[in-house]
Amino acid sequence: MEDDIYVSSQNTFVEWVKDMTVSRLSARQRILEAASDLFYREGIRSVGVDTIVEKSGVGKATLYRHFPTKDDLIAAYLEEKDNLHWRWFDKVLAQHEGSPKEQLLAIIESTTLIMTEPGYRGAPC
């Protein structure tokens, strides 16, 4: 019954929504998100393919269909992090277009906020 998702607590509902969102992601994206989290928290070389498969919820064959080697997965991870970084950078600068001083201050402020977030462990790659 669908109403069961509301029974226990708000956390249960939040977890349900998260699970539904994750299940709608492509297998490739689930693999990349799982790998990204694991690589950041534990280090690229210390994370095995089996751990990525388990966390992403895909089969090993699916992982290898999208990423023939772990190095291919690492390259995709680094590319995604690079793209995210430059999108963030461009967004911060665009908020103060035409004012180099304000752009610089915004980059410093935004970087400071990121670095003081709980769980921050340094550059993600």
C-alpha positions in Angstrom: 0.0 0.0 0.0 1.4 3.4 -1.0 0.2 5.0 2.3 2.7 2.8 4.2 5.5 5.2 3.2 4.1 7.9 5.5 3.6 5.7 8.5 6.8 5.6 10.5 8.4 9.0 10.3 9.5 11.8 8.0 12.9 10.1 7.7 11.2 7.1 6.2 9.5 9.3 3.6 12.8 11.1 2.9 14.6 7.8 2.4 11.8 6.6 0.2 12.0 9.7 -2.0 15.8 9.3 -2.2 15.4 5.6 -3.1 12.9 6.5 -5.8 15.1 9.2 -7.2 18.1 6.9 -7.3 16.1 4.1 -9.0 15.2 6.5 -11.8 18.8 7.4 -12.6 20.5 5.6 -15.4 22.8 2.7 -14.4 25.8 4.7 -15.6 24.8 7.7 -13.4 24.2 5.4 -10.4 27.7 3.9 -10.9 29.3 7.4 -11.2 27.5 8.7 -8.1 28.5 5.7 -6.0 32.1 5.8 -7.3 32.2 9.5 -6.7 31.1 9.2 -3.1 33.4 6.2 -2.4 36.4 7.7 -4.2 36.1 11.0 -2.2 35.6 9.4 1.2 38.0 6.4 0.8 40.4 7.2 -2.0 40.4 6.1 -5.6 42.9 3.2 -5.2 41.4 1.9 -2.0 37.9 1.3 -3.5 37.3 -1.9 -5.3 34.9 -2.6 -8.2 32.8 -4.9 -5.9 32.2 -2.1 -3.5 31.1 0.2 -6.3 28.8 -2.5 -7.7 27.2 -3.0 -4.3 26.7 0.7 -3.5 25.4 1.5 -7.0 22.9 -1.4 -7.1 24.0 -2.6 -10.6 25.5 -5.8 -11.6 29.2 -6.2 -12.4 28.4 -6.8 -16.1 26.5 -3.5 -16.2 29.5 -1.7 -14.6 31.9 -3.2 -17.2 29.5 -2.4 -20.0 29.7 1.3 -19.2 33.3 1.3 -18.0 35.4 -1.5 -19.4 38.2 -0.9 -16.8 38.4 0.8 -13.4 40.7 3.4 -15.1 37.8 4.3 -17.5 35.6 4.8 -14.5 38.2 7.0 -12.8 38.6 9.0 -15.9 34.8 9.6 -16.1 34.8 10.5 -12.4 37.5 13.1 -12.9 35.9 14.5 -16.0 32.6 14.9 -14.1 34.3 16.6 -11.2 36.1 18.9 -13.6 32.8 19.8 -15.3 31.1 20.4 -12.0 34.0 22.6 -10.8 33.9 24.8 -13.9 30.1 25.1 -13.8 30.4 26.3 -10.2 33.1 28.7 -11.1 31.2 30.2 -14.1 28.0 30.5 -11.9 29.9 32.4 -9.2 31.5 34.7 -11.7 28.3 35.3 -13.6 26.7 36.7 -10.4 29.1 39.6 -10.6 29.7 40.1 -14.3 31.6 43.2 -15.1 33.2 43.5 -11.7 36.5 41.6 -11.4 36.9 42.6 -7.8 33.5 41.3 -6.8 34.1 38.1 -8.8 37.3 37.5 -6.9 35.6 38.1 -3.6 32.8 35.9 -4.5 35.1 33.0 -5.5 37.0 33.4 -2.1 33.7 33.5 -0.2 32.2 30.5 -2.0 35.4 28.5 -1.6 35.5 29.3 2.1 31.9 28.1 2.5 32.7 24.9 0.7 35.9 24.3 2.8 34.0 24.8 6.1 31.2 22.4 5.4 31.0 19.4 7.7 32.6 16.4 6.1 34.8 18.4 3.7 38.0 16.4 3.0 39.8 18.6 0.5 39.6 18.6 -3.2 37.3 15.9 -4.5 39.8 14.5 -6.9 
